[in-house]
């Protein structure tokens, strides 16, 4: 190949550090976007629960947004450790399920 295995690993480490910094919630803009997203999830969940109706609400976003949200919430593997970009595949999802029993 063009690059040695050691060079490929070094490039991966550098790219992973950039990805971790840019998308892991360390940049203030990403923190703000994740905070706004989480606040919206909580706000609409409160409204949906108060309505008493059965509601399904789906939201879609890129893996990078999921990573920022997971970092904000302190979810593993983003609970303070360095982030590996492969920890959030592009087909990732987070599910919040709010349920009500027969006694409300």
Secondary structure, DSSP 8 states (H G I E B T S, - for coil): --S-HHHHHHHHHHHHHHHHHHHTT-SHHHHHHHHHHHHHHHHHHHHHHHHTS---------HHHHHHHHHHHT-TT-SSS---GGGS-TT----------TT-
